[in-house]
């Protein structure tokens, strides 16, 4: 992962995940202690993969939540994605958990209030007693321009472009 040029926040997250004890290459939720992430905790999101149409946001760091201007913890992540992109948005999460592997994504998105942002996200699978169905990620977001239009208040963030997505081999390869 050194070739990704991670900023200190993402590197802290990656180092914490890498240091956890693993079963089948994947740590258990009980061993992940978000409070040990320091400043990276504000950038963390915990996704629970319930079904291909339901990915629940169980923990949303304050920096991430601020981009939405509302509480999004507990919401279905896919409800915040335009309907025509939901299947495509869910697919990488499920692929990363099924393989298992990490995922690095750089994207440009527009929050509902019209703020265009470039976001870099790094995530890894995490297991519970029923299997690998959690995806923990850490994202850093930088505004790339001031709001110049009214996107509306429907709680949907539009990804205008995925700039780079890479699956990261943690020992089991990467999805096809």
Buried (B, 14 or more C-beta within 10 A) or exposed (E): BEEBEBEEBBBBBBEBBEEBEBEEBBBBBEEBEBEEBEEBBBBBBBBBBEEEEEBBBBBBBEBBBEBBEEEBBEBBBBBBBEEEEBEEBBEBBBBBBBBBBBBBBBBBBBBBBBBBBBBBBBBBBBBEEEEBBBBBBBBBBEEEEEEEEEBEEEBBBBBEEBEEEBBBEBEBEBBE
